[in-house]
């Protein structure tokens, strides 16, 4: 092994042996909260949601207590009876006319003349090498 390789290996091992004396993450970020706090928050949220759902169901299924109905102090009196509209029985309607046989149900197929798309004279899609233009020198 060459001297250069030995020096590089020695510097590499020296570099890897350098360590910070302590826990750098705890010193920079502070004390980390344990997972039990997150679990407690989730548990309390779940319990609170269950209690809210139970209250909504309990209020929705309670029997309705009838209220006392007070008699009105003034009663409206109709002066003229309303005229009843005559009732026509269904059997009294005339029969529906038959569909005419000479009218087709679908339109007839006719030839449509659709004009072609207009061309843009300044836009040429012909990329062939046979052009009539000459390069200027």
GIZI-V219734 format. One record per residue. N is the residue number from 1. RES is the residue in three letters. SS is DSSP state (2 for helix, 1 for strand, 0 for the rest). Layout:
n=N res=RES ss=SS
n=N res=RES ss=SS
//
This chain:
n=1 res=UNK ss=0
n=2 res=UNK ss=0
n=3 res=UNK ss=2
n=4 res=UNK ss=2
n=5 res=UNK ss=2
n=6 res=UNK ss=2
n=7 res=UNK ss=2
n=8 res=UNK ss=2
n=9 res=UNK ss=2
n=10 res=UNK ss=2
n=11 res=UNK ss=2
n=12 res=UNK ss=2
n=13 res=UNK ss=2
n=14 res=UNK ss=2
n=15 res=UNK ss=2
n=16 res=UNK ss=2
n=17 res=UNK ss=2
n=18 res=UNK ss=0
n=19 res=UNK ss=0
n=20 res=UNK ss=0
n=21 res=UNK ss=0
n=22 res=UNK ss=0
n=23 res=UNK ss=0
n=24 res=UNK ss=2
n=25 res=UNK ss=2
n=26 res=UNK ss=2
n=27 res=UNK ss=2
n=28 res=UNK ss=2
n=29 res=UNK ss=2
n=30 res=UNK ss=0
n=31 res=UNK ss=0
n=32 res=UNK ss=0
n=33 res=UNK ss=0
n=34 res=UNK ss=0
n=35 res=UNK ss=2
n=36 res=UNK ss=2
n=37 res=UNK ss=2
n=38 res=UNK ss=2
n=39 res=UNK ss=2
n=40 res=UNK ss=2
n=41 res=UNK ss=2
n=42 res=UNK ss=2
n=43 res=UNK ss=2
n=44 res=UNK ss=2
n=45 res=UNK ss=2
n=46 res=UNK ss=2
n=47 res=UNK ss=2
n=48 res=UNK ss=2
n=49 res=UNK ss=2
n=50 res=UNK ss=2
n=51 res=UNK ss=2
n=52 res=UNK ss=2
n=53 res=UNK ss=2
n=54 res=UNK ss=2
n=55 res=UNK ss=2
n=56 res=UNK ss=2
n=57 res=UNK ss=2
n=58 res=UNK ss=2
n=59 res=UNK ss=2
n=60 res=UNK ss=2
n=61 res=UNK ss=0
n=62 res=UNK ss=0
n=63 res=UNK ss=0
n=64 res=UNK ss=0
n=65 res=UNK ss=0
n=66 res=UNK ss=0
n=67 res=UNK ss=0
n=68 res=UNK ss=0
n=69 res=UNK ss=0
n=70 res=UNK ss=0
n=71 res=UNK ss=0
n=72 res=UNK ss=0
n=73 res=UNK ss=0
n=74 res=UNK ss=0
n=75 res=UNK ss=0
n=76 res=UNK ss=0
n=77 res=UNK ss=0
n=78 res=UNK ss=0
n=79 res=UNK ss=0
n=80 res=UNK ss=0
n=81 res=UNK ss=0
n=82 res=UNK ss=0
n=83 res=UNK ss=0
n=84 res=UNK ss=0
n=85 res=UNK ss=0
n=86 res=UNK ss=0
n=87 res=UNK ss=0
n=88 res=UNK ss=0
n=89 res=UNK ss=0
n=90 res=UNK ss=2
n=91 res=UNK ss=2
n=92 res=UNK ss=2
n=93 res=UNK ss=0
n=94 res=UNK ss=0
n=95 res=UNK ss=0
n=96 res=UNK ss=0
n=97 res=UNK ss=0
n=98 res=UNK ss=0
n=99 res=UNK ss=0
n=100 res=UNK ss=0
n=101 res=UNK ss=0
n=102 res=UNK ss=0
n=103 res=UNK ss=0
n=104 res=UNK ss=0
n=105 res=UNK ss=0
n=106 res=UNK ss=0
n=107 res=UNK ss=0
n=108 res=UNK ss=0
n=109 res=UNK ss=0
n=110 res=UNK ss=0
n=111 res=UNK ss=0
n=112 res=UNK ss=0
n=113 res=UNK ss=0
n=114 res=UNK ss=0
n=115 res=UNK ss=0
n=116 res=UNK ss=0
n=117 res=UNK ss=0
n=118 res=UNK ss=0
n=119 res=UNK ss=0
n=120 res=UNK ss=0
n=121 res=UNK ss=0
n=122 res=UNK ss=0
n=123 res=UNK ss=0
n=124 res=UNK ss=0
n=125 res=UNK ss=0
n=126 res=UNK ss=0
n=127 res=UNK ss=0
n=128 res=UNK ss=0
n=129 res=UNK ss=0
n=130 res=UNK ss=0
n=131 res=UNK ss=0
n=132 res=UNK ss=0
n=133 res=UNK ss=0
n=134 res=UNK ss=0
n=135 res=UNK ss=0
n=136 res=UNK ss=0
n=137 res=UNK ss=0
//
